[in-house]
Amino acid sequence: MHRIALLPCLVFAVLAPTSRAREKIPTDYEAGHFFARLSAQDGHSLRLVVDTGGPGGSGLYVVDPNAAARVGLKIRRCDVDGEALPVVELRSPLWKGVPDAPGRPCGASAFLAKGVGVGADDGNLGAGYLSHFIWTFDYPKQALWLESDGWKPGVGTRSIPMSFPRNSDGEKASGLPRIQLQIAGESLDFLLDTGATAAPTRAGKEAMTLQTEKGLGVTSYIDKAVLDRWHQEHPDWVVVDDGDELLAVQGHMRIIRVPNVMVAGWSVGPVWFTERPEGTFGAEGIGAYMDAPVVGAAGANLWQHFVMTLDYPQDAAWLACADCEDAKP
């Protein structure tokens, strides 16, 4: 989730993955973001940000209409849960890069929506698509893997639960994962969000020593009210008032340096959090698409320390870390 307005626009039941072998996904890795590369036999290509907090539904990912026109995709209408949506197919073997999810409406691969990439990219592999599979984000090696459904965690990995809303049949009603992190002795609920995007100002970039590509990098988000409380309770935590300009129409946002974050029994830090307007993550915001409100989004500036496997069928994130310290009781 990289912009406040881009809440998931479709949320539908998530089905179990089909049997498949482990597969390395063609990706670009830029300043903490993974971009999946989809390629066609005629030489056309699409680049989609891999965003666990991004939009989608019914196993469909999202393509920008301009990108669909550029590569010559045929657009048709599909009735999805009573709503007529423009959809496209990127069918194998004409297109390669990522598999189609099971149970897709109208045999489509993606629906069309504007402004869903990062920067000038072509779309979003979001929560409604990713949640049909098991994925490994190998940040140290900058590699993305689609795992077999027989995947098992390796020695030394630790797990944290991922929680999802469910419908009356007990099926996942959205693919947005809620996790818990411990910060300053407090357990807080966050969206696990590999697409959380920073657009640091000069002051923000200098403070965070943040790597960027075309002015964009990765961050974690925190609700304004929580940032205010942290600032009051921990006056030694560095705050940069003019830190981020991604939400330019709402003015520059603050960033705050949290000395350490506890996850899966490890202590990681420091981790920078970027302010988001109050209510962004509550019941009137993205919390409406989750099983409970959250206070922010845990982004790739945290996950970049890990090899992280998201086992959606088992509702667990598995983490392996080479440079983390065990959290002290």
C-alpha positions as CSV (number, residue, x, y, z in Angstrom):
1,M,0.0,0.0,0.0
2,H,1.9,3.1,-1.2
3,R,-0.7,5.8,-1.3
4,I,-3.5,6.5,1.1
5,A,-6.2,6.5,-1.5
6,L,-5.3,3.1,-2.8
7,L,-7.2,0.9,-0.4
8,P,-8.0,-2.6,-1.7
9,C,-10.9,-2.0,-4.1
10,L,-12.0,-5.6,-4.2
11,V,-12.1,-8.2,-1.4
12,F,-13.4,-11.7,-2.1
13,A,-13.0,-15.2,-0.8
14,V,-9.5,-16.6,-1.1
15,L,-9.2,-20.2,-2.5
16,A,-6.6,-22.8,-1.8
17,P,-3.6,-22.9,-4.1
18,T,-3.2,-25.6,-6.8
19,S,-0.3,-28.1,-6.8
20,R,2.9,-26.7,-8.3
21,A,6.7,-26.8,-8.1
22,R,8.9,-24.2,-6.6
23,E,9.5,-21.3,-9.1
24,K,11.8,-18.3,-9.1
25,I,9.8,-15.3,-10.3
26,P,11.5,-12.9,-12.7
27,T,11.8,-9.6,-10.8
28,D,13.6,-6.3,-10.6
29,Y,14.6,-5.3,-7.1
30,E,14.9,-1.5,-6.6
31,A,15.4,0.2,-3.3
32,G,13.5,-2.4,-1.3
33,H,10.7,-3.0,-3.7
34,F,10.2,-6.2,-5.7
35,F,8.8,-5.7,-9.2
36,A,7.5,-8.9,-11.1
37,R,8.3,-8.9,-14.8
38,L,5.6,-10.3,-17.1
39,S,6.8,-10.9,-20.7
40,A,4.9,-11.8,-23.9
41,Q,6.0,-13.7,-26.9
42,D,5.7,-10.6,-29.0
43,G,8.3,-8.7,-26.9
44,H,5.9,-6.7,-24.8
45,S,6.3,-6.6,-21.0
46,L,4.7,-5.4,-17.8
47,R,6.3,-4.6,-14.5
48,L,4.1,-4.9,-11.4
49,V,5.0,-4.0,-7.8
50,V,4.7,-7.0,-5.4
51,D,2.6,-5.5,-2.7
52,T,1.1,-7.5,0.2
53,G,-0.9,-4.5,1.2
54,G,-2.1,-3.7,-2.3
55,P,-5.5,-3.9,-4.1
56,G,-7.0,-6.9,-5.8
57,G,-9.6,-9.6,-5.3
58,S,-10.9,-13.0,-6.5
59,G,-7.4,-14.0,-7.5
60,L,-7.0,-11.0,-9.8
61,Y,-4.1,-8.6,-9.8
62,V,-4.3,-5.1,-11.1
63,V,-3.0,-3.5,-14.3
64,D,-3.1,0.2,-15.2
65,P,-5.3,0.9,-18.2
66,N,-2.5,2.8,-20.0
67,A,-0.2,-0.2,-19.6
68,A,-2.9,-2.5,-20.9
69,A,-3.3,-0.4,-24.0
70,R,0.4,-0.1,-24.5
71,V,0.9,-3.9,-24.7
72,G,-2.3,-4.5,-26.7
73,L,-4.3,-6.4,-24.1
74,K,-7.9,-7.0,-25.1
75,I,-10.3,-5.5,-22.5
76,R,-13.7,-6.9,-21.7
77,R,-16.2,-6.6,-19.0
78,C,-16.7,-9.2,-16.2
79,D,-19.4,-9.5,-13.6
80,V,-17.4,-9.9,-10.3
81,D,-19.6,-10.1,-7.2
82,G,-22.3,-8.1,-8.9
83,E,-20.0,-5.4,-10.2
84,A,-19.1,-5.1,-13.9
85,L,-15.3,-4.6,-14.1
86,P,-12.9,-4.2,-17.0
87,V,-10.6,-7.2,-17.1
88,V,-7.8,-8.6,-19.2
89,E,-6.2,-12.0,-19.7
90,L,-2.4,-12.7,-19.8
91,R,-2.7,-16.3,-20.7
92,S,0.2,-18.8,-20.8
93,P,2.1,-19.5,-23.0
94,L,1.6,-16.1,-24.7
95,W,2.5,-14.4,-21.4
96,K,5.0,-15.6,-18.8
97,G,6.1,-14.4,-15.4
98,V,3.5,-15.2,-12.8
99,P,0.8,-17.9,-12.8
100,D,-2.9,-17.3,-12.8
101,A,-4.6,-17.9,-9.5
102,P,-7.3,-20.6,-9.2
103,G,-11.0,-19.8,-9.3
104,R,-10.7,-16.5,-11.3
105,P,-13.9,-15.0,-12.6
106,C,-14.4,-15.0,-16.3
107,G,-11.0,-16.6,-16.8
108,A,-9.4,-13.2,-16.3
109,S,-5.9,-12.5,-15.0
110,A,-6.3,-8.9,-13.9
111,F,-8.7,-6.0,-13.6
112,L,-7.9,-2.5,-14.7
113,A,-7.4,0.4,-12.3
114,K,-5.4,3.6,-12.4
115,G,-2.6,4.6,-10.1
116,V,-1.8,1.2,-8.6
117,G,2.0,0.9,-9.3
118,V,5.0,2.6,-7.7
119,G,6.2,5.6,-9.7
120,A,5.7,4.9,-13.4
121,D,5.1,1.1,-13.1
122,D,2.4,-0.9,-14.7
123,G,0.3,-2.3,-11.9
124,N,0.2,-4.2,-8.6
125,L,0.4,-7.9,-7.5
126,G,-1.7,-7.2,-4.5
127,A,-3.4,-9.0,-1.6
128,G,-6.2,-10.4,-3.6
129,Y,-3.7,-12.3,-5.8
130,L,-0.8,-13.1,-3.5
131,S,-3.0,-14.7,-0.9
132,H,-3.6,-17.7,-3.2
133,F,0.0,-18.9,-3.0
134,I,3.1,-19.3,-0.7
135,W,5.8,-16.7,-1.4
136,T,9.4,-16.3,-0.2
137,F,10.8,-12.8,-0.2
138,D,14.5,-13.3,0.0
139,Y,15.6,-9.7,0.7
140,P,19.3,-10.4,1.3
141,K,19.6,-12.2,-2.1
142,Q,17.0,-9.9,-3.7
143,A,15.0,-12.9,-5.0
144,L,11.3,-13.7,-5.0
145,W,10.1,-17.4,-5.0
146,L,6.7,-18.9,-5.6
147,E,6.8,-22.0,-3.3
148,S,5.3,-25.4,-3.9
149,D,2.2,-26.2,-1.8
150,G,4.4,-28.8,0.0
151,W,6.7,-26.1,1.3
152,K,8.0,-26.6,4.9
153,P,9.9,-24.1,7.0
154,G,13.6,-24.7,7.3
155,V,15.8,-25.0,10.4
156,G,16.2,-21.7,12.3
157,T,13.1,-20.0,10.9
158,R,10.6,-18.5,13.3
159,S,6.9,-17.8,12.7
160,I,4.5,-15.1,13.5
161,P,0.7,-15.5,12.9
162,M,-1.0,-13.7,10.0
163,S,-4.7,-13.0,10.7
164,F,-7.4,-12.4,8.1
165,P,-11.1,-11.6,8.1
166,R,-13.3,-14.6,7.2
167,N,-16.8,-14.9,5.7
168,S,-19.6,-17.0,7.1
169,D,-18.2,-20.2,5.6
170,G,-14.8,-19.6,7.3
171,E,-13.0,-18.7,4.1
172,K,-10.7,-15.7,3.9
173,A,-12.6,-12.6,2.9
174,S,-9.5,-10.6,2.1
175,G,-5.8,-11.3,1.7
176,L,-4.6,-8.4,3.9
177,P,-2.4,-9.9,6.7
178,R,-2.6,-8.5,10.2
179,I,0.5,-9.2,12.4
180,Q,1.7,-8.0,15.8
181,L,5.0,-6.3,16.5
182,Q,6.3,-5.3,20.0
183,I,7.6,-1.8,20.3
184,A,8.7,-0.2,23.6
185,G,7.0,-3.0,25.6
186,E,3.7,-2.7,23.8
187,S,2.1,-5.2,21.3
188,L,0.7,-3.3,18.3
189,D,-1.3,-4.6,15.3
190,F,0.1,-3.8,11.8
191,L,-0.6,-4.6,8.2
192,L,2.2,-6.6,6.7
193,D,2.9,-4.4,3.7
194,T,5.8,-5.1,1.3
195,G,4.7,-2.2,-0.9
196,A,4.8,0.6,1.8
197,T,6.5,3.4,-0.1
198,A,8.6,6.4,1.0
199,A,9.2,9.6,-1.0
200,P,11.7,11.2,1.4
201,T,12.4,14.9,1.4
202,R,16.1,15.8,1.4
203,A,16.0,16.0,5.2
204,G,14.2,12.7,5.4
205,K,16.7,10.9,3.1
206,E,19.7,12.3,5.0
207,A,18.2,11.3,8.4
208,M,17.3,7.7,7.3
209,T,20.3,7.2,5.0
210,L,17.6,5.7,2.8
211,Q,18.4,4.2,-0.6
212,T,16.0,5.4,-3.3
213,E,15.2,4.8,-6.9
214,K,13.7,7.7,-8.8
215,G,13.1,9.4,-5.5
216,L,11.2,6.4,-4.0
217,G,12.2,3.9,-1.3
218,V,10.6,1.7,1.3
219,T,9.3,2.6,4.8
220,S,6.9,1.5,7.5
221,Y,3.8,3.6,8.3
222,I,2.3,4.7,11.6
223,D,-0.9,6.5,12.5
224,K,-0.6,10.1,13.5
225,A,-2.1,9.6,16.9
226,V,0.4,6.8,17.7
227,L,3.4,8.9,16.5
228,D,2.2,11.8,18.7
229,R,2.1,9.4,21.7
230,W,5.5,8.0,20.9
231,H,7.0,11.4,20.6
232,Q,5.6,12.4,24.0
233,E,6.6,9.2,25.8
234,H,10.0,8.9,24.1
235,P,11.4,12.4,23.6
236,D,14.8,10.9,22.7
237,W,13.4,9.2,19.6
238,V,14.4,11.3,16.6
239,V,11.6,13.0,14.7
240,V,12.0,14.8,11.4
241,D,9.0,17.1,10.8
242,D,9.6,17.6,7.1
243,G,10.5,13.9,6.3
244,D,8.3,12.6,3.5
245,E,6.4,14.0,0.6
246,L,4.6,11.0,-0.9
247,L,1.2,12.6,0.1
248,A,2.1,15.9,-1.5
249,V,-1.5,17.2,-1.5
250,Q,-1.7,16.8,2.3
251,G,1.7,18.3,3.0
252,H,4.9,16.8,4.2
253,M,4.7,14.0,6.8
254,R,6.9,13.4,9.8
255,I,9.1,10.4,10.2
256,I,10.2,8.9,13.6
257,R,13.2,6.7,14.4
258,V,12.2,3.7,16.6
259,P,15.3,2.3,18.2
260,N,14.2,-1.4,18.0
261,V,11.2,-3.5,16.9
262,M,10.6,-7.0,18.3
263,V,9.4,-9.6,15.8
264,A,9.4,-13.4,16.2
265,G,11.7,-13.1,19.2
266,W,14.2,-10.9,17.4
267,S,15.1,-7.3,18.0
268,V,15.6,-5.2,14.8
269,G,16.5,-1.6,14.6
270,P,16.5,1.2,14.3
271,V,13.4,1.2,12.1
272,W,11.9,4.5,10.7
273,F,8.2,5.0,10.5
274,T,6.4,7.5,8.3
275,E,3.4,9.3,9.6
276,R,0.0,8.7,8.0
277,P,-3.2,10.8,8.7
278,E,-5.3,9.8,11.7
279,G,-7.9,7.2,10.7
280,T,-5.9,5.8,7.8
281,F,-5.7,2.3,9.4
282,G,-8.9,2.3,11.5
283,A,-12.4,0.9,10.9
284,E,-13.1,3.7,8.4
285,G,-9.8,3.1,6.6
286,I,-7.9,0.0,5.6
287,G,-9.0,-1.6,8.9
288,A,-12.4,-2.1,7.2
289,Y,-10.8,-4.7,4.9
290,M,-9.0,-6.5,7.8
291,D,-10.1,-8.6,10.7
292,A,-9.3,-5.7,13.1
293,P,-8.1,-2.2,12.9
294,V,-4.3,-1.7,12.8
295,V,-2.1,1.3,13.8
296,G,0.2,1.2,10.8
297,A,1.9,-0.9,8.1
298,A,5.2,-2.9,8.6
299,G,7.1,-2.4,5.4
300,A,10.3,-3.6,3.7
301,N,12.6,-1.4,5.8
302,L,11.8,-4.0,8.5
303,W,11.6,-7.1,6.3
304,Q,14.8,-6.4,4.4
305,H,16.7,-8.1,7.3
306,F,14.9,-11.3,6.6
307,V,14.2,-14.2,4.3
308,M,10.4,-14.1,4.7
309,T,8.0,-16.8,3.6
310,L,4.3,-15.9,3.6
311,D,2.4,-19.2,4.0
312,Y,-1.1,-17.9,3.3
313,P,-2.7,-21.3,3.5
314,Q,-1.4,-21.8,7.0
315,D,-1.8,-18.1,8.1
316,A,1.8,-17.8,9.1
317,A,4.8,-15.7,8.1
318,W,8.2,-17.5,8.6
319,L,11.3,-15.5,9.1
320,A,15.0,-16.3,8.9
321,C,17.5,-13.6,9.9
322,A,21.3,-13.6,9.8
323,D,21.9,-10.1,11.4
324,C,19.2,-10.0,14.1
325,E,19.7,-10.1,17.9
326,D,17.5,-12.2,20.2
327,A,15.1,-9.9,22.0
328,K,15.8,-9.5,25.7
329,P,13.0,-10.4,28.1
